[in-house]
Every structure is written in structure tokens, then in C-alpha cells.
Amino acid sequence: MTLRELEDQALRLSAEDRWQLINILMRSLQPKLQPTSKPKGLAASLIGIAKTDTLPPTDEEVKAMLDERLVQKYL
């Protein structure tokens, strides 16, 4: 069966059956998608360094921080 024939048959399935097919395909790829080795050295020490328990700032808050920094720098 060619890929095109498989695609045609998959499109004839109900939406529920197509979701089930997607889940089966994703599960079959999971072992292949997992990284085979952990980062070493400097990369390993940097993982999670910027993680915080607070929410990220909003766009308005970032703009205010940038404006404040420019004022401090140039005035």
C-alpha cells in the first residue's frame, strides 16, 4: 500500500477513528522522539536556571521595564 492509498483510506474514517489512528501513530513514535542522552557539562547546569514560580510579565509590564531602564541609562 502506498502512502497516498493509506491517506485516502484514513480520510474515509470517521473523525473518532482518525483521532484513534493519530494516537496510535504518536505512541509508536514516542520512543523515537525521546532524547537518547542527557545534556552534559555546561548545558546540563543551565537547565531550569530561569525557571521561577511567578507568572511572566505582561507586554505592558515589559514595556514599562524597558522605558524605566532607558530613563535610568540616559538621564
C-alpha positions as CSV (number, residue, x, y, z in Angstrom):
1,M,0.0,0.0,0.0
2,T,1.4,3.4,-0.9
3,L,1.3,6.4,1.3
4,R,-1.3,8.0,-1.0
5,E,-3.6,5.0,-0.7
6,L,-3.2,5.0,3.1
7,E,-4.0,8.7,3.2
8,D,-7.2,8.1,1.1
9,Q,-8.3,5.3,3.4
10,A,-7.6,7.4,6.5
11,L,-9.7,10.3,5.2
12,R,-12.6,7.9,4.8
13,L,-12.6,7.1,8.5
14,S,-14.8,8.8,11.0
15,A,-13.4,11.7,13.0
16,E,-13.2,9.5,16.1
17,D,-11.4,6.7,14.2
18,R,-8.9,9.2,12.8
19,W,-8.2,10.6,16.3
20,Q,-7.6,7.0,17.4
21,L,-5.2,6.5,14.5
22,I,-3.4,9.7,15.4
23,N,-3.0,8.5,19.0
24,I,-1.7,5.1,17.8
25,L,0.9,6.7,15.5
26,M,2.0,9.2,18.2
27,R,2.5,6.4,20.7
28,S,4.5,4.5,18.1
29,L,6.8,7.5,17.7
30,Q,7.3,8.3,21.4
31,P,10.4,6.1,21.9
32,K,11.9,7.7,18.8
33,L,11.1,11.2,19.9
34,Q,12.7,10.9,23.4
35,P,16.3,12.3,23.6
36,T,18.7,9.4,23.8
37,S,21.2,11.1,26.1
38,K,21.0,13.8,28.7
39,P,22.9,17.1,28.2
40,K,26.3,17.1,29.9
41,G,28.6,19.8,31.2
42,L,27.6,23.5,30.9
43,A,24.3,22.7,29.2
44,A,23.2,20.4,32.0
45,S,24.0,23.0,34.6
46,L,21.9,25.6,32.8
47,I,18.7,23.6,32.6
48,G,16.0,25.3,34.6
49,I,18.1,28.2,35.6
50,A,15.5,30.8,34.6
51,K,12.5,28.9,36.0
52,T,10.5,30.8,38.5
53,D,7.3,30.3,40.4
54,T,5.9,33.6,39.2
55,L,4.0,34.4,36.1
56,P,5.8,36.0,33.2
57,P,5.4,39.8,32.8
58,T,2.7,41.1,30.5
59,D,3.6,43.1,27.4
60,E,2.7,46.3,29.3
61,E,4.9,45.4,32.2
62,V,7.8,44.6,29.9
63,K,7.3,48.0,28.1
64,A,7.3,49.8,31.4
65,M,10.5,48.0,32.5
66,L,12.2,48.9,29.2
67,D,11.1,52.5,29.5
68,E,12.4,52.7,33.1
69,R,15.7,51.2,32.1
70,L,16.1,53.7,29.2
71,V,15.4,56.6,31.6
72,Q,18.0,55.3,34.1
73,K,20.6,54.8,31.3
74,Y,20.2,58.1,29.6
75,L,19.1,60.6,32.3
